[in-house]
Amino acid sequence: GTLRSEFTKIRSVRSTYWTLIALVVVTIGIGTLACVGAVSHGGAVRGPGFDATQRSLAGLILGQLIITVLGALTITSEYSTGMIRSSLTVQPRRGTLLAAKGVVFALVSLITGLVATFVSFFIGQAILSSKHLNVSLGDPNVLRAVIGGALFLAVCGMLAFGLGTLLRHTAGAITASIGLLFVLFVLINFLPSNWQDHVDKWIPFNAGSQIWSTIPSTGQPSMFSPWTGFAVFTAYAVIAIIAGAFVFLKRDA
């Protein structure tokens, strides 16, 4: 019953649809543009470092920021409207309520992510095929990368969900999520190169993005393997969710 209630909430809010549509459109659009750019350069991009799958999934770089908005809103919107009190009156078991919210959001974000990554992949590979740069789902690591892109989006959303539960403030949760996922990724480039070799692989985006790559990161041999990096990335989300759950269980609405 709690799961049905939370699913009704998330699908009855107009912002859910707009955010998910924006996620799909941006992911597919940027991936398409990236592949068009690769084709326009012709053979210049061909080489051991060219990852046709990752190129078609380039939209995930901005897609991650969009899903964090929905992840934060899934919990913080109830605090901003005061609806959390009604939710806790109907379902006083706080752990059950929070778990139901997390499960529903995780499923919605994963399914939407799968649609976005598979469509991006097929459109991108159709474009790349004009220069014989394309790959197929049957090639080594390709299917894992495409599905991994959807898993990456889902974990990004759950990270924001955990931070939203912890902070109880929409702007604060979104800002914190963007800081962890995007700002850190940019700031790491300003560190001395000998520091980057040790820090790079622990940056959330760098760790998580290995799952939607089919070849090792060129020039970055210290990066984690795909599943190890994804595990590190997931750990960030788990820590945020545990911290948020602790606060949710201990503090009043």
C-alpha positions in Angstrom: 0.0 0.0 0.0 2.8 2.4 0.8 4.5 1.6 -2.6 1.2 2.3 -4.4 0.8 5.5 -2.5 4.3 6.7 -3.4 3.9 5.8 -7.0 0.7 7.8 -7.1 2.5 10.8 -5.6 5.4 10.7 -8.1 3.2 10.3 -11.2 0.7 12.9 -10.1 3.2 15.7 -9.9 3.7 17.5 -13.2 7.3 18.2 -12.6 8.0 14.5 -12.7 7.0 14.3 -16.3 8.8 17.4 -17.4 12.0 16.4 -15.6 12.0 12.9 -17.1 11.2 14.2 -20.6 14.1 16.7 -20.3 16.4 13.9 -19.2 15.6 11.8 -22.2 15.7 14.7 -24.7 19.0 16.0 -23.3 20.7 12.6 -23.1 19.7 11.7 -26.7 20.3 15.1 -28.1 23.8 15.6 -26.8 24.7 12.0 -27.6 23.5 12.6 -31.2 25.5 15.8 -31.5 28.6 14.1 -30.2 28.3 11.4 -32.8 27.7 13.9 -35.6 30.8 15.7 -34.5 32.8 12.4 -34.7 31.5 11.8 -38.2 32.3 15.3 -39.3 36.0 14.7 -38.3 36.0 11.5 -40.3 39.0 9.3 -39.6 40.5 11.8 -37.3 38.7 10.2 -34.3 39.5 6.6 -35.2 42.1 5.0 -33.0 42.5 2.9 -29.9 41.1 5.7 -27.7 37.9 6.1 -29.6 34.9 4.6 -27.7 31.8 4.6 -30.0 29.5 3.5 -27.2 30.7 6.2 -24.8 30.4 8.8 -27.6 26.8 8.0 -28.1 26.1 8.2 -24.4 27.8 11.6 -23.9 24.5 13.1 -23.0 24.8 11.4 -19.6 27.2 14.1 -18.5 24.3 16.6 -18.4 21.6 13.9 -17.8 23.1 13.2 -14.4 22.3 16.8 -13.3 18.7 16.5 -14.5 18.0 13.3 -12.6 19.4 14.8 -9.4 16.7 17.5 -9.5 14.0 14.8 -9.5 15.8 12.8 -6.9 15.9 15.7 -4.5 12.3 16.8 -5.2 11.0 13.3 -4.5 11.6 13.9 -0.8 12.2 17.7 -0.3 8.9 18.7 -2.1 7.0 17.1 0.8 8.9 19.2 3.3 8.3 22.4 1.3 4.6 21.8 1.1 4.2 20.3 4.6 2.8 17.1 3.0 5.3 15.1 4.9 3.1 15.4 8.0 0.2 13.9 6.2 2.4 11.1 4.8 3.6 10.3 8.3 0.1 10.3 9.7 -1.0 7.8 7.1 2.2 5.7 7.4 3.8 6.4 10.8 6.5 3.8 10.2 9.2 6.2 9.0 11.5 3.5 7.7 8.8 1.9 5.5 7.8 5.3 4.1 11.4 6.3 3.2 12.1 2.9 1.7 9.0 3.0 -0.4 9.9 6.5 -1.7 13.4 5.3 -2.6 12.3 2.1 -4.3 9.7 3.9 -6.4 12.1 6.6 -7.5 14.9 4.1 -8.2 12.6 2.1 -10.5 11.3 5.2 -12.3 14.8 6.6 -12.9 16.2 3.3 -14.0 13.4 2.6 -16.5 13.7 6.2 -17.9 17.5 5.8 -18.0 17.2 2.6 -20.0 15.0 4.3 -22.5 17.4 7.2 -22.8 20.6 5.1 -23.1 19.3 2.6 -25.6 17.7 5.2 -27.9 20.9 7.3 -27.6 23.0 4.2 -28.5 21.0 3.2 -31.5 20.8 6.7 -32.9 24.4 7.3 -32.3 25.6 4.1 -33.9 23.4 4.7 -36.9 25.2 8.1 -37.4 28.6 6.6 -36.8 28.0 3.8 -39.3 28.4 6.3 -42.1 32.1 6.3 -41.4 32.2 2.7 -40.2 32.9 3.8 -36.6 29.9 2.1 -35.1 29.6 -0.9 -32.8 26.8 -3.3 -32.0 25.3 -4.5 -28.8 27.0 -7.9 -29.4 30.5 -6.4 -29.3 32.5 -6.8 -26.1 31.4 -4.7 -23.2 28.8 -2.7 -25.2 25.6 -4.0 -23.7 27.2 -3.6 -20.2 28.0 0.0 -21.0 24.5 0.8 -22.3 22.8 -0.7 -19.3 25.5 0.8 -17.1 24.5 4.2 -18.3 21.0 3.7 -17.0 22.4 2.4 -13.7 24.6 5.4 -13.5 21.6 7.7 -13.8 19.7 5.8 -11.2 22.5 6.1 -8.7 22.9 9.8 -9.4 19.2 10.2 -8.6 19.5 8.1 -5.4 22.5 10.2 -4.3 20.4 13.3 -4.6 17.5 11.5 -2.8 19.8 10.7 0.1 21.1 14.3 0.3 17.5 15.6 0.0 16.5 13.4 3.0 19.5 14.7 4.9 19.1 18.4 4.1 15.3 18.7 3.7 15.8 21.6 1.4 15.4 21.4 -2.4 18.0 24.1 -3.4 20.5 22.7 -0.8 20.1 19.1 -2.0 20.4 20.0 -5.6 23.4 22.2 -5.0 25.2 19.6 -3.0 24.5 16.9 -5.6 25.8 19.1 -8.4 28.8 19.9 -6.4 29.7 16.2 -5.8 28.9 15.1 -9.4 30.0 18.0 -11.6 31.9 20.7 -9.7 34.4 18.2 -8.2 34.9 16.7 -11.6 35.9 20.1 -12.9 38.0 21.2 -9.9 40.1 18.1 -10.0 41.7 19.3 -13.2 43.3 22.2 -11.3 45.3 19.9 -9.0 48.9 19.1 -9.7 49.3 16.1 -12.0 50.9 13.9 -9.4 47.9 14.5 -7.1 45.4 13.8 -9.9 46.9 10.3 -10.4 45.8 9.4 -6.9 42.6 11.4 -6.5 41.0 11.2 -10.0 39.5 7.7 -9.6 37.8 8.6 -6.3 35.9 11.5 -7.8 32.2 10.4 -8.0 31.7 11.1 -11.7 35.1 9.5 -12.7 34.3 6.4 -10.7 30.8 6.0 -11.9 31.3 6.8 -15.6 33.6 3.8 -16.0 30.5 1.7 -16.2 29.4 3.3 -19.5 32.8 3.0 -21.2 33.9 0.0 -23.2 37.6 0.6 -23.2 40.0 1.6 -20.4 40.5 5.3 -19.9 43.3 6.4 -22.1 46.1 8.3 -20.3 44.5 7.4 -17.0 45.7 3.9 -16.1 44.9 4.5 -12.4 41.2 4.5 -13.0 39.0 1.8 -11.4 37.7 -1.0 -13.6 34.0 -0.5 -14.6 32.3 -2.5 -11.9 34.8 -1.5 -9.2 34.3 2.2 -10.1 30.5 1.7 -10.1 30.7 0.2 -6.6 32.7 3.2 -5.4 30.1 5.5 -7.0 27.3 3.6 -5.4 29.0 3.8 -2.0 28.7 7.6 -2.2 24.9 7.2 -2.7 24.6 4.6 0.0 26.4 6.9 2.5 24.1 9.8 1.7 21.0 7.6 2.0 22.1 6.1 5.4 22.9 9.6 6.7 19.5 10.9 5.4 17.7 7.9 6.9 19.3 8.4 10.3 18.1 12.0 10.3 14.7 11.1 9.0 14.2 8.5 11.7 15.4 10.7 14.6 14.1 14.2 13.8 10.5 15.4 13.8 8.8 16.3 10.5 
